Amino acid sequence: MKKIFMFLFAQAMLLTVLLVPAAADPVTWYLSGVTLQNGGTATGSFEWSEYNFTDWNITVQSPAGPGVDVFTFTPSNSLAAISFFGPELGYSIQLQFLTQTWPHINELLLELPWRDYTPIFLPQPGPLPLLLGNYCFYYAFTASDVSIQTNITGGQLTTAVPEPSLMVLLGISVMSLVGLKRWWRG
């Protein structure tokens, strides 16, 4: 009887160790098919942990002229922020990537649908479309008065959906039952 309790205790500890780190894993989102009104594109990805951005690498290519034609947002040259808007502003999430290293100012603002905070915090099985309109744009300015402001005309965010941990639990449970049955007979 003591061996059964030790076996079940060891199984519970193993499950605890396997499941706790999964809750804090960051989610990587990819910009897919993001196009600008002036023919430019935005590509790259950003990583979201439980409460903040942990990494981002987003390149905007815009045919606007020298100084604003290509810019890459990274943690070393820009800031990332998130804002949530409730029913009074139409339930949306705004992701802002901004740099203000004079003489250059670059900003990328992406707006996403939002109902219950989950779209950005958890991997999604399908793409998450951008809300296109006044709050989805790219802006760039240089000291030589070259500037651009262009709306985003299409695109979505995608993420890889990890294997469900329920399958891991089921597999461990079945193996434990088989092991317990063999130990009991044997």
N, C-alpha and C positions, 0 to 999 in steps of 0.2 A: 504494500500500500504506500509506503514511504517513497518507493521508486517512482510510482505513478505521479505523486505530487511533485517530486523533483523534476520529472519529465515535463509536466504541464507548466511548472514555473519557468523552466528553461525556454519552453516554446513561447510563453508570454513575454519574456525578456527579449527574445529574438525579434518578435513582432514589433515591440516598442522601439528597438534600435532601428529597424528597417523603416518604420513609418514616420518617425519624428523629423529626420532631415528633409523629407519630401515636402513638408509644409512650407519651408522657407526657400525652396528652390526658385531662382528668378525665371521669368518667362521672357523669351526672346521673340519680339515682333518684327516682321519684315515688311517694308514698304513694297507693294506689288502694283505695277501698272500706274504709278502716280505721275500724272501729266500736268503741265502748266499751260495756261492760256496762250502764252507766247511761243509754244512749241518745245519748251524745256521739259526736263524730267527730274524726279527725285527718287533716289534709290538708297538702299542701305537697311539698317536695322537698329533697334534699341532694345535694351534689357530693362525689365521692370521687376523689382523685388517687392516685398510686401508693402512698403510705403514710399518708395522713391525709385528714381532712375538709377541704375548702377553702371550702365555703359551705353554709349550710342556712337554710331558711325553712319551719318547720313550725308550723301553727296547730292547737291542740287546743281544741275547743268542748265543754264539759261542763256539763250542767244541774245544777250543785251549789250554786250560790249566789254572792253577791257576792264578788269577789276571786279566785275560782277558776273562773269560768265560761268565760273565754276567755284563752288565753295563746299567744303566738307565740315560738318558739325561733329566735333568730338569732345570728350570731357576736358581735354586740355585747352580748348579755345572757345568753349561756349557753356552756357547753362541750360538746364532742362527743367521745365516746370509743368505742373498739371493743375487744371481747374475743373471743378464739377459745377454744373448748373442744373437746378431743379426745375419744377414745373413752370415757374414764372419766365424762364428763358428757354423752354423747350427741351429739357432733359438732354444735355449733351456733356461730353468731356472734351476739353481743349488741351492738346499737347503743344507746348511751346518750346522751341529750340532757339536760343538767342545769344548773339555775341555782340559785344560793344567794345571792341578793341580799336580805338580810334587810329586811323581814319576810316575804318570799315565798320559798318553795322549790317548784320545779316539776321533775318528772323524767318523761321518757318513755323507756321501755325496750322495744326491739323485738328479737325473737329470730328468727333465720333458720336454715334448714338449711345445713349446711356439710360438704363432703367433701374439697375440695382447694384451698381458699382462693379459687377463681375466682368464686363467685357475686357477690361485692361488688366485685371488681377489674375485671371485664370486663362489657361490655354483654351481656345475655342475650336470646335470641330470644323468650322467653315470660316470663310473670310469675313472680316468686319469692315463694311463699306465706310468710306469717308463721307461726311455730310458736306456737300458742296454748296458754297455760298459766300457770304461776306466774311466769314470767320475761318476760311480755309485758304491760305495764301502764302506767298513767298515775297519778302521785301529785302532789298539790298541797297546800300548807299556807300559811296566812297568820297574822300575829301576832294577829289577832282570833279565833283558834281555829276558823276555817272550814277544813276539810280534806276531802280526797277521795282515795280510792284505789280505782281501778276497773280491772278486767282488760280487755284488748283481746280482742274476740270474733270479729273477722274482718278480712280485708284482705290486701294483697299489695304488693310493690314491683314497679314496671315501669320500663323504660328504653328509650330509642330505640336501635335497633341501627344503627350507621353502615354505610355502604356498605363492603363488603369491599375492602381494599387490593389483594387479588389481582386484582380486576377492573381496577383502575388499572394494575397491572403488565402485565396481558395487553393492555390497550389501547395502552400505550406501546410494548410489544414489537411488536405488529402494525403500528403506524404507523412504527416504526423499520425494520422489514423492508420495508415498501412504499417508504419513502424510500431505503433502501439499494438496492433493486432499480431504482428510477428513476435513482438516481445512477450505478449500474453501467452501465446502458444508455446513459446519456446525455450 
